[in-house]
Amino acid sequence: MSVYDQLVGQSHVVKILEGAVAAARSGEESQEMTHAWLFTGPPGSGRSNAAIAFAAALLCPKNGCDDCIDCKTAQSGSHIDIELIKTEGLSLKIDDIRELLSRSSWAPSVSGWRVVVMEDADRLTEAAANALLKAIEEPGARTVWLLCAPTITDVLPTIRSRCRHLLLR
């Protein structure tokens, strides 16, 4: 069993994410692990599921076993080191992002990473996107940003240029 089992037809993405988790564990500088990721794909492709599975694998002592408390709480949305941002309204406003930025700078509580999963990065207002950009440009040492959007063009060029892009089918 693996946290990636639910990502049907996304073996190309799973391979990249597994490599990133392995690189993060090794602690060596590499191109595989980065502090900001952009998951895109059409509705139903599982971009949010992929981001949450990746977050679980980063926090799991067994790289995403799908059985431990870290995997279970990550996937249920209740892990203390994961900030899950879902849009309630039509957009994510700057006040929402400012509040998030203060929490995202905290050190991880029980794991090696603090992970922010933003399900609707395409709904950021311009002011909110600019505030988020500053955090992505100057990330916390143990903070990983996982942004999700339908297409890469739905996100400001300045943000997407600082993220590793994964396209889900």
Disulfide bonds with the S-S distance in Angstrom:
none
